[in-house]
């Protein structure tokens, strides 16, 4: 089994090793790949759940995610209680187990065959993803669905915002939640892009490398998915050929608002 462990522990944080150990106890033959998202970023978590879960890969896959800002109740917490655990199964059979917080389920809510709560404690530890949830995740991954609780319907899950930075990749490209099919522009159209307090001219392109060196492209990027019976999804990216769009815009964070207008 391939397990994608998506969490906001921080790059190279030993928490990934601790959680991996607990997941391997019920699933000793699994291979775990870890992905660190920014602190409390349920948007990035949800984006990568969909990107990794809905695209081709091994049939036997589990996505285990933990990004729990504990913002469902702003009052003092009793026994470290936080948002509850959920289970979803995608059309390709990929199983998704993790905390439902913010936008964690928003990108998959219209694709999942079903989504349920999982009947495990919402408290008991500051480190629930290590101490409380792995045993339930292991049981579900092994086909034991006895812990499933109430069904969660798409209308109960918030829509993700369609105008944000979803991810900054290693090249400084900015992946956004702007759907490519929402853009009706001709290639080479000049636009002004605003990100926070900074603006930059850019060129709309239907392929990022179809711009000259030093030009900021606003183009469909490498992220997206295609599910049978659903429209193909691609996300717009900001790409500075020969440089870093992230630096061009003052090193923005995930979830920052992106807007554009034709010059």
Residue pairs with C-beta under 8 A, 6 or more apart in sequence:
1 27
1 29
1 30
1 31
1 58
1 60
1 61
1 62
1 141
2 30
2 31
2 33
2 57
2 58
2 60
2 61
2 62
3 23
3 27
3 30
3 31
3 32
3 33
3 61
3 62
3 63
3 64
3 141
4 33
4 35
4 48
4 52
4 53
4 61
4 62
4 63
4 64
5 16
5 19
5 20
5 23
5 32
5 33
5 34
5 35
5 64
5 65
6 34
6 35
6 37
6 45
6 48
6 49
6 52
6 63
6 64
6 65
6 66
6 67
6 98
7 15
7 16
7 19
7 34
7 35
7 36
7 37
7 65
7 66
7 67
7 129
8 36
8 37
8 38
8 39
8 40
8 41
8 45
8 66
8 67
9 15
9 16
9 19
9 36
10 36
10 39
11 36
13 36
15 127
15 130
16 34
16 36
18 127
18 130
19 64
19 66
19 129
19 130
19 134
20 32
20 34
22 130
22 131
22 134
22 135
23 30
23 32
23 64
23 134
23 137
23 138
24 30
24 32
25 134
25 135
25 138
26 134
26 135
26 137
26 138
26 139
26 141
26 142
27 62
27 138
27 141
27 142
30 62
30 141
35 48
35 52
37 44
37 45
37 48
37 67
37 254
38 44
38 253
38 254
40 67
40 69
41 67
41 254
41 255
42 67
42 69
42 101
42 102
42 103
42 104
43 102
43 103
43 160
43 161
43 164
43 166
43 177
43 254
43 255
44 67
44 166
44 167
44 254
44 255
45 65
45 67
45 98
45 103
45 104
46 102
46 103
46 104
46 105
46 106
46 107
46 108
46 160
47 107
47 160
47 166
47 167
47 175
47 177
47 223
48 167
49 63
49 65
49 96
49 98
49 104
49 105
49 107
49 108
50 107
50 108
50 111
50 225
51 223
51 224
51 225
52 63
53 61
53 63
53 90
53 92
53 94
53 96
53 108
54 90
54 91
54 92
54 94
54 108
54 111
54 225
54 227
55 225
57 94
59 92
59 93
61 93
61 94
61 95
62 94
62 95
62 96
62 97
62 137
62 141
63 94
63 95
63 96
63 97
63 98
64 97
64 98
64 133
64 134
64 137
65 96
65 97
65 98
65 99
65 104
66 98
66 99
66 128
66 129
66 133
67 98
67 99
67 101
67 102
67 104
68 82
68 83
68 99
68 101
68 128
68 129
69 101
69 102
70 77
70 82
70 83
70 101
71 101
71 102
72 82
72 83
72 101
77 123
78 123
79 123
79 124
80 123
80 124
80 125
80 126
80 128
81 122
81 123
82 99
82 101
82 122
82 123
82 128
83 99
83 100
83 101
83 122
84 99
84 100
84 117
84 118
84 122
85 97
85 98
85 99
85 100
85 117
85 118
85 120
85 122
85 133
85 136
86 96
86 97
86 98
86 99
86 100
86 105
86 115
86 116
86 117
86 118
86 152
87 95
87 96
87 97
87 115
87 116
87 117
87 118
87 140
87 145
87 148
88 95
88 96
88 105
88 108
88 112
88 114
88 115
88 116
89 95
89 96
89 112
89 113
89 114
90 96
90 108
90 111
90 112
90 113
91 111
91 113
91 227
91 228
95 140
95 141
96 108
96 112
97 118
97 133
97 136
97 137
97 140
97 141
98 104
98 133
99 128
99 129
99 133
100 117
100 152
100 157
102 158
103 158
103 160
105 112
105 115
105 152
105 157
106 157
106 158
106 159
106 160
107 160
109 115
109 154
109 157
110 154
110 230
111 227
111 230
114 151
115 151
115 152
115 153
115 157
116 148
116 149
116 150
116 151
116 152
117 148
117 149
117 150
117 152
118 136
118 140
118 147
118 148
118 149
119 147
119 148
119 149
120 132
120 133
120 136
120 147
121 128
121 132
122 128
124 131
124 132
125 131
125 132
136 147
139 146
139 147
140 147
140 148
160 177
161 177
161 257
162 177
162 178
162 179
162 182
163 176
163 177
163 178
163 257
163 258
163 259
164 176
164 177
164 254
164 255
164 256
164 257
164 258
165 174
165 175
165 176
165 195
165 252
165 253
165 254
165 255
165 256
165 258
166 175
166 176
166 177
166 223
166 235
166 254
167 174
167 175
167 223
167 254
168 174
168 175
168 246
168 252
168 254
169 175
171 244
172 240
172 243
172 244
172 245
172 246
172 247
173 208
173 221
173 237
173 238
173 239
173 240
173 245
173 246
174 195
174 237
174 238
174 239
174 245
174 246
174 249
174 252
174 258
175 221
175 223
175 235
175 237
176 235
176 236
176 237
176 238
176 258
177 235
178 235
178 236
178 258
179 233
179 234
179 235
179 236
180 220
180 224
180 234
180 235
180 236
181 231
181 232
181 233
181 234
183 204
183 236
185 191
185 204
185 262
186 204
187 204
187 205
187 206
187 210
188 203
188 204
188 205
189 203
189 204
189 262
190 201
190 202
190 203
190 204
190 262
190 263
191 201
191 202
191 203
191 204
191 218
191 260
191 261
191 262
191 263
192 199
192 200
192 201
192 202
192 260
192 261
192 262
192 263
193 199
193 200
193 201
193 202
193 216
193 218
193 238
193 258
193 259
193 260
194 258
194 259
194 260
195 238
195 249
195 250
195 252
195 256
195 257
195 258
196 249
196 250
196 252
196 256
196 257
197 250
198 248
198 249
198 250
200 216
200 248
200 249
201 216
201 263
202 215
202 216
202 217
202 218
202 238
202 260
203 211
203 215
203 216
203 217
203 218
204 217
204 218
204 219
205 211
205 217
205 218
205 219
206 219
206 220
207 219
207 220
208 217
208 219
208 221
208 237
208 239
208 241
209 241
210 217
210 219
211 217
211 241
212 241
213 241
213 242
214 240
214 241
214 242
214 243
215 240
215 241
216 238
216 239
216 240
216 245
216 248
217 237
217 238
217 239
217 240
217 241
218 236
218 237
218 238
218 260
219 236
219 237
219 239
220 234
220 235
220 236
220 237
221 234
221 235
221 236
221 237
221 239
222 237
223 234
223 235
223 237
224 232
224 233
224 234
224 235
225 232
225 233
226 232
226 233
238 245
238 249
238 258
239 245
240 248
246 252
